[in-house]
Amino acid sequence: MMKEKSKIIYVDDEDINLLMFEFNFSDHHEVITGHNGAEGLELLHKNPDADIIISDMNMPNMTGIEFIRRAKAKYPDKSFFILTGYEITEEIREALDSGLIHKYFKKPFNVKEIKAELNK
Amino acid sequence: MLNTSLSNIEFTDLLDLKTIQKFQDTFSDATGIASVITKVDGTPITKPTNFCTFCSLIRQTEKGLENCSKSATAIGKQLKGGPMFHKCLSGGLWDAGANISVKGQNIAIWLIGQVYAEETDENEILEYARDIGADENELMEELKKVTRMPLKQFEKILNLLHIFANELSNKAYQNLQLKIHKEHLEILVNEKTQKIEATIQELKIANEQLKDKNNIINQRNISLNTALQQLKEAQAQIIQSEKLVSLGILTEGVAHEINNPLNFIMGAYYGLEKIHSQKSYEQNSEKLSVLIDALKTGVDRITTIVSGLNEFSHDSTSHNEKCDLHAIIDNCLAMLYNQTKHRISINKNYEENNLIINGNSSNLHQVFLNILLNSIQAIPKKGEITIKTISQDSNVEILFADDGEGISSENLKKITDPFFTTKEPGKGTGLGLSISYKIIKEHNGILLFYSELGKGTLVTIKLPKMN
């Protein structure tokens, strides 16, 4: 029996980013995508078995960190990651230091780096 | 002062001697009478005419010469009252004289005479010859050659002489006047010449001073031109460095805007690599087209941003570029997209046709970017920016309206002052609007601000279509 694929929730406001992520990670993971923080929270609610949440920073209404802060409050055991085009900001640095997020990935993404982190 | 004073006037100064001599000779020739013109003291002025040997013979004797001189002096003294004639105190011939005078002052005496009056007794002369010891026979022989006339006739000739002498006096007087006038004129001319020379000298000095001052002014002008040139260069550098600072402020957003499409490209690369390594083209043909589209979209987005940056930062001083205002505003919006996309809605209310004016495209980018950046920074959370363009006969109007915090009327006066800013460090240089103002002025346009605290700001730019 093949091991069941782990679920990943990926949130980004750009469709192409979502597509590219799916293409590159769907062979080992089940990738569920949303366009903003609100959708992300909804996906979390619908998919309690998703352990890994990766979010963009710059999104409408809610930044990635704001979304994760809310999600973490509800699901403290899950692993949260940021994948953004920004250089590391003070907000991200604080999130890392406080353990709110596990790691920060920078766009353009490095598939090997992310895979290595997800397989830990 | 006049040089001419009556005391030292000479007869020959006033009358031409040659003419007078000719006058005298002609007179003597016509009348047969001896004639000479002398100074007042008796010194001859003219050459004697018609002098008779008779008188010479008498003057060859000591006594005769003495008497002859006495007689001449006597006639000179008596002449003061007017013309007169008398019997010679020596040989007994008749003599006469008339004064030539100027302003009552005698300058010469015209003497005539050696006339034998027909009324005279010859024995008296004979007796005189014996008395002075002259040769009687020779003297009497010469007496025969002496001009003879009745005394009455001599008197008439004297009257003629008097008229001539008067005319000569008049002539001398006129000449004196002329001479005085001439001297007066010469003095005047000299004085004027001296004054003119003095003035010329002063003018020369003034001219030299002017030349010196002119040199100083020219040198200052050169320095001023150099300073002006340096100022212009410095201003151009300030504009350019403000662009770089704006770019710095934009970089964060621009980098993000590039990193996203780079993410598309990178994602597509990984996907293509996987398909290629599996040689699974057939079963992935749909996937392939999605990946290729992602590549194209990523490259297009980056191209737009990079060309926008180039438009903004290229350093050109030309004011003759064709500037498509809508394209420039859109470029600025593209560069600012990252800062607006989730919180500020941009309402574009553009004129239907393209608005193309003559100007400097890069500098206009800078103006619109500065104004839009200010509007974005004035909107703390969510808001709206409306951009309206209007085409008029020879102008275009561009309006930027935001519903941000607005500017207080106190600050509104200062917003185009260099280095005035209310922004945090790193958010602005304080040069943006002062440079925008300068750039619009260089385009012969107008930049106006209207703002209300808590309501928003309206920026109006008016630009001529042709520059």
Interface residues (C-beta under 8 A of the other chain):
Chain A: D13 E14 I16 N17 L19 M20 F21 F23 N24 N58 M59 P60 N61 T84 G85 Y86 E87 K106 K107 P108 F109 V111
Chain B: E252 A255 H256 E257 I258 N259 N260 L262 N263 F264 I265 M266 G267 A268 Y270 G271 K274 K287 V290 L291 A294 T297 G298 N338 K341 H342 R343
